[in-house]
């Protein structure tokens, strides 16, 4: 297990009893050498030490397929980014807590579910290269579905929106 690093310097760490109690069982992200951020649950916090239960999937595995590991690091749970519920969304704008960890984790999990496209508002689609052909994303049936308004993120949705805008005389 790779050692975790605290995100903030010790000068920002708080050791109040209220903060320690509030942090118990908090769903957070902790920094990870391999994954950048790993989802974790705080098990215990005291005197600048943090014990968490984290999931650290292998490079090619989704979160559900990996076991929990218990890790100890220095820091304060209240300074680490909190997880969203749900953590995986169709549109990044709908994340309650929008920060680097939640965006990267959402994109990663969608990628492993065969969904390389994720919306960011109405006009932007983030595409992650799946490094393999996903025929269900580009067949004729899918293309026809996106001829109409479609809620799911896809390159076809953005191109259809641009095409409709041209037909309506709007600048693209």
C-alpha positions in Angstrom: 0.0 0.0 0.0 1.3 3.4 -1.0 1.6 5.9 1.8 -1.0 8.7 1.6 0.1 12.4 1.8 -1.9 15.1 3.6 -3.3 17.7 1.2 -2.6 20.7 3.5 0.3 21.6 5.8 0.1 20.9 9.6 -0.4 24.6 10.3 -4.0 24.2 8.9 -4.8 21.1 10.8 -7.4 21.5 13.6 -7.6 19.2 16.6 -10.9 20.3 18.2 -13.1 17.6 19.7 -16.0 18.9 17.6 -14.1 18.5 14.3 -12.9 15.1 15.3 -16.4 13.9 16.1 -17.8 15.4 12.9 -15.1 13.7 10.9 -16.0 10.2 12.2 -17.4 8.1 9.3 -17.1 11.0 6.9 -16.9 10.0 3.2 -13.9 11.8 1.9 -11.1 11.5 -0.8 -7.5 11.0 0.3 -4.5 11.7 -1.9 -3.0 8.6 -3.4 0.3 8.2 -5.3 -1.2 6.0 -8.0 -4.8 7.1 -8.3 -4.3 10.8 -7.4 -7.4 10.6 -5.2 -9.0 7.6 -3.5 -12.4 7.4 -1.9 -12.3 6.7 1.8 -14.3 6.7 5.0 -12.8 8.1 8.2 -12.6 5.5 10.9 -10.7 7.5 13.5 -9.2 10.9 13.9 -7.1 12.2 16.8 -4.0 14.4 17.3 -3.4 15.0 13.6 -3.6 11.3 12.8 -6.2 10.0 10.5 -7.2 6.3 10.0 -9.3 5.7 6.9 -10.9 2.8 5.1 -10.1 3.3 1.4 -10.8 1.6 -1.8 -7.8 1.6 -4.2 -8.8 -0.3 -7.3 -6.2 -1.6 -9.8 -5.5 0.5 -12.8 -8.1 -1.3 -14.9 -10.8 -2.0 -12.4 -13.9 -0.2 -11.2 -14.5 0.7 -7.6 -17.0 -2.1 -6.9 -14.5 -4.8 -7.7 -11.9 -3.8 -5.2 -11.6 -4.5 -1.4 -11.2 -2.0 1.3 -7.9 -1.3 2.9 -7.2 0.5 6.1 -4.7 3.3 5.9 -3.2 5.7 8.3 -2.1 9.2 7.4 -1.5 12.6 8.9 -4.0 15.3 8.5 -7.5 16.5 9.3 -10.5 15.1 7.6 -12.2 18.5 7.5 -9.6 19.8 5.1 -10.0 16.9 2.7 -12.5 16.9 -0.2 -15.8 15.3 0.6 -17.5 12.6 -1.6 -20.7 13.3 -3.4 -23.9 11.2 -3.2 -24.2 9.9 -5.9 -20.5 10.0 -6.9 -21.3 9.2 -10.5 -23.5 11.5 -12.5 -24.4 12.2 -16.2 -23.7 15.9 -15.8 -20.8 17.2 -13.7 -22.8 20.3 -12.9 -25.1 18.2 -10.7 -22.3 17.2 -8.3 -23.0 18.8 -4.9 -19.3 19.2 -4.2 -17.4 20.2 -7.3 -13.7 19.8 -6.9 -10.8 18.0 -8.5 -11.2 14.7 -6.7 -15.0 14.4 -7.4 -14.6 15.3 -11.1 -11.7 12.9 -11.6 -13.5 10.1 -9.7 -16.7 10.5 -11.6 -14.9 10.5 -15.0 -12.9 7.4 -13.9 -16.0 5.4 -12.8 -18.0 6.3 -15.9 -15.0 5.2 -18.1 -15.0 1.8 -16.4 -18.7 1.5 -17.0 -18.3 2.0 -20.7 -19.5 5.6 -20.7 -16.6 7.7 -22.0 -18.8 10.8 -22.4 -19.8 13.1 -19.5 -21.7 16.4 -19.8 -20.6 19.6 -18.2 -23.7 21.8 -18.6 -25.6 21.9 -21.8 -22.8 22.8 -24.3 -19.8 20.8 -23.2 -19.1 17.1 -23.3 -15.9 15.7 -21.7 -14.6 12.7 -23.6 -12.2 10.2 -22.1 -10.5 7.9 -24.7 -11.7 4.4 -23.9 -8.7 2.9 -25.8 -11.1 0.3 -27.4 -14.0 0.3 -29.8 -17.4 0.6 -28.1 -19.8 -0.4 -30.9 -23.0 0.4 -28.9 -21.9 4.0 -28.8 -21.7 4.5 -32.6 -24.2 2.2 -34.2 -27.0 3.5 -36.5 -29.6 3.1 -33.8 -27.7 5.3 -31.4 -27.1 7.9 -34.1 -30.9 8.1 -34.8 -31.7 8.4 -31.1 -29.6 11.5 -30.9 -31.4 13.0 -33.8 -34.0 14.0 -31.2 -33.3 15.6 -27.8 -31.3 13.1 -25.7 -30.3 13.5 -22.1 -27.4 11.1 -22.1 -23.9 12.6 -22.7 -22.6 11.8 -26.2 -20.7 13.5 -29.0 -23.8 13.0 -31.2 -25.8 15.1 -28.7 -23.4 18.1 -29.1 -23.2 17.8 -32.8 -27.0 17.6 -33.1 -27.3 20.7 -30.9 -24.9 22.6 -33.1 -26.7 21.4 -36.3 -30.1 22.5 -34.9 -28.6 25.9 -34.0 -27.4 26.4 -37.6 -30.9 25.5 -38.8 -32.4 28.0 -36.4 -29.9 30.7 -37.6 -28.0 30.9 -34.4 -24.2 31.4 -34.4 -22.2 28.3 -33.5 
